[in-house]
Amino acid sequence: MPKDKKKDEPNTELDHVDRNLTTGHLLILESHLPGYWTKDFWPPNSPDLSPMDFAEWGYLQQKSHQSLNALKASLQKAWDDIDVTFLRPTVMSVEERLKACIAAKGAHFEHVLE
């Protein structure tokens, strides 16, 4: 997070799909949203920072299936069955992961997490 951003301030995230953003849009975002992160600032592929990658996907991968349809149905059921008591600590760990990533200067850091 930018150093001048307060914890209780909202954070705006965009997918930066070219068809959705023009140069004018980007200029407005940069001028009206202090601390706005451009697409070049965000890590292009950082599974260690994505809750879907570091927690949920491992949970969903634990099943074996006889067919593609069985896999799809099982993944949908598993997704629907994920409880907030599982998601909350996952989401709450993102700040710690971001700090570890920064301390490691973008290098591998999962080994230092508890």
C-alpha positions as CSV (number, residue, x, y, z in Angstrom):
1,M,0.0,0.0,0.0
2,P,1.2,3.5,-0.6
3,K,2.7,5.0,2.5
4,D,0.3,7.9,2.6
5,K,-2.8,5.6,2.5
6,K,-4.7,5.3,5.7
7,K,-5.9,1.8,6.7
8,D,-9.6,2.8,6.7
9,E,-9.5,4.4,3.2
10,P,-11.0,2.4,0.4
11,N,-8.8,0.8,-2.2
12,T,-9.8,0.9,-5.8
13,E,-8.7,-2.0,-8.1
14,L,-9.3,-2.3,-11.8
15,D,-8.5,-5.1,-14.3
16,H,-7.0,-2.6,-16.8
17,V,-8.7,-4.3,-19.8
18,D,-7.8,-2.0,-22.6
19,R,-11.3,-1.8,-24.1
20,N,-12.6,-0.5,-20.7
21,L,-10.0,2.2,-20.1
22,T,-8.9,5.1,-22.2
23,T,-6.0,7.5,-21.6
24,G,-8.7,10.0,-20.3
25,H,-10.0,7.5,-17.8
26,L,-6.4,6.8,-16.5
27,L,-5.7,10.5,-16.2
28,I,-8.9,11.0,-14.1
29,L,-8.0,8.0,-11.9
30,E,-4.5,9.3,-11.3
31,S,-5.6,12.8,-10.5
32,H,-8.6,11.9,-8.3
33,L,-7.5,8.8,-6.5
34,P,-4.4,9.4,-4.4
35,G,-2.3,6.3,-4.3
36,Y,-3.9,4.8,-7.5
37,W,-1.8,1.9,-8.7
38,T,-1.2,1.7,-12.4
39,K,-1.3,-1.7,-14.1
40,D,2.5,-1.7,-14.2
41,F,2.8,-1.3,-10.5
42,W,0.8,-4.4,-9.7
43,P,2.7,-7.7,-9.8
44,P,1.9,-9.5,-13.1
45,N,1.7,-12.9,-11.5
46,S,1.9,-13.2,-7.8
47,P,0.1,-16.4,-6.6
48,D,1.5,-15.9,-3.1
49,L,-0.6,-12.8,-2.8
50,S,-3.8,-14.2,-4.3
51,P,-6.1,-15.8,-1.7
52,M,-7.6,-18.0,-4.5
53,D,-4.1,-19.4,-5.2
54,F,-2.6,-19.7,-1.7
55,A,-5.6,-21.1,0.1
56,E,-8.8,-21.9,-1.8
57,W,-7.3,-23.7,-4.9
58,G,-5.4,-26.2,-2.7
59,Y,-8.7,-26.9,-0.9
60,L,-10.5,-27.4,-4.2
61,Q,-7.7,-29.6,-5.8
62,Q,-7.9,-32.3,-3.2
63,K,-10.6,-34.3,-5.0
64,S,-10.3,-36.8,-7.9
65,H,-12.9,-37.2,-10.6
66,Q,-13.9,-39.7,-13.3
67,S,-15.0,-37.1,-16.0
68,L,-14.8,-33.5,-16.8
69,N,-18.5,-33.0,-15.9
70,A,-17.9,-34.7,-12.5
71,L,-14.9,-32.3,-12.0
72,K,-17.0,-29.3,-12.9
73,A,-19.8,-30.3,-10.6
74,S,-17.5,-31.1,-7.7
75,L,-15.6,-27.8,-8.0
76,Q,-18.9,-25.9,-8.1
77,K,-20.2,-27.8,-5.0
78,A,-16.9,-27.3,-3.2
79,W,-16.9,-23.6,-4.0
80,D,-20.5,-23.3,-2.8
81,D,-19.6,-25.1,0.4
82,I,-16.7,-22.9,1.4
83,D,-17.6,-21.3,4.7
84,V,-16.9,-17.7,5.8
85,T,-14.9,-19.2,8.7
86,F,-12.4,-20.5,6.1
87,L,-12.4,-17.4,4.0
88,R,-12.0,-14.8,6.8
89,P,-8.6,-15.8,8.0
90,T,-7.5,-16.2,4.4
91,V,-8.4,-12.7,3.5
92,M,-7.0,-11.4,6.8
93,S,-3.6,-12.9,6.0
94,V,-3.2,-10.8,2.8
95,E,-1.7,-7.8,4.6
96,E,0.9,-10.0,6.3
97,R,1.7,-11.6,2.9
98,L,2.1,-8.2,1.3
99,K,4.5,-7.1,4.0
100,A,6.5,-10.3,3.5
101,C,6.6,-9.8,-0.2
102,I,7.9,-6.3,0.2
103,A,10.5,-7.4,2.7
104,A,11.6,-10.1,0.3
105,K,11.7,-7.5,-2.5
106,G,9.4,-9.5,-4.6
107,A,11.3,-12.8,-4.2
108,H,9.8,-16.0,-2.7
109,F,8.5,-15.4,0.8
110,E,6.0,-18.1,1.7
111,H,8.7,-19.9,3.7
112,V,8.9,-17.0,6.2
113,L,5.1,-17.0,7.0
114,E,3.8,-18.8,10.1
